[in-house]
Amino acid sequence: MNKIEFIKRGFSKKCPVCGRSPIFIKYVKTFSKCKNCGTKLSNYKSDDGPAYITILIIGHLIIPIILLIEKHYSPALLIQMTFWPILTILLCLWLLPRIKGAFIGIQIFLDDKSG
């Protein structure tokens, strides 16, 4: 199996090895092992990497959109100060567990055990 398949499965919040069982107990807390294939997920730590990548991606998406909207439409400041932070937070909350799953998928593919 190739690296992309591991990343896709992790991004979909499923076990990168079998692609069937979920890898998260809670929002970003992983199960100790996969219920389907037995892969020991607790051996793979992603630490702060997913948070940095999430911020990098969302920042590169949101900032140009904000600048274009400001340049062409110039909406009221109150609207901008409420809409953009809410959108940014929601996108980060949606993307973070997916990036963490992809990180775990890469670690499993590379057999990079931290524990």
N, C-alpha and C positions, 0 to 999 in steps of 0.2 A: 504494500500500500504506500502511496506517495504522501509527501508532506502536506500538500494542499488538502487532501482528504481529512487528515488529522485536524488541520486548522478549521475547515468547514464544520466538522462535527463539534469541535470545541466552541466555535462561534455560535452554533445553534444550541449551546448549553447542554449537550449530550456528551456521553463518554467518548473521548477521541478514538478509543480502540474499537469498541463495538458499535457505537452510534445509537444505542438503544436507551440506556438508562440516563436520567438526569445526573449532572455532576454536582449540583448545588442543593444543599439542605435548605439554606436561607438565601438571601439576596446574593451574597458572594462567598458564603461559607461552603466549602466543598465537603462531600461525603468522604469518609476515610478510605472507602474502596467502592468500586462499581458493583452494583447489585447484580448485574447481568454477567459480566466477564471476569470480575474479581480483580481488576487492575487497581493497585494500591495508589489512589489519588493523593493521599496524604504525603507521599514521597515528593510531590512536585509543588514547589512554592513559587508564587509569582510576585510576591511582595508589592512594591510600588510601581512596577513596570506598567501594568494595565492602566493605572490612574494617569501616569504621564502620557501614555499613548492616547488615552481617551481625551484628555485636555488638549493635546496637540491636534487631534483630528477635529474636534468640535470647534476649537479656536480658529482653525483654518477654514472651516465652513461658515461659521457665524460672522466673523469680522468682515469679510468681503461683502456679505449680504447686508450687514448693517450699513457699511459705507455706501453701497449702491442705493439702498433705500433712502438714506439721508441725502445723497446727492440729487436724486431724481424726484423725491416726494416730500422730503423734509417734514415728517410727521411731528406732532406735538411732543415735547420733551417728556411729559408725564406718561404718554403711551410708550415711548421708547424705554423709559426707565422701568416700566413694569413688564412689557412684552419680552424684551430681549433676555433679561435675566431668567425669567420663567422658562422660556424656550431653551436656553442654554442648560439649565438645571435638568429639565426633562430629557433632553437629548443625552446628557452625560449619564443620567440614571439608567436610561435605556441601553446605552452602549457599553458601560463599564463591565457588567457580567459577561457580555459577549466577548469583549477583548480579553478578559481574564480566562475564559474558556479557550480562546485561541492560543493564549500564552501556554496554558497547560497542555494543549495539543502539540505545540511546538516542542515543549520540554519532553513529552512522552516520545515523540518521534526521534528526538536527539538523545533520548535516554539520559537526560540531565537531572539526576535525582539530587535533591537538596537535603533530604532527611536521613 
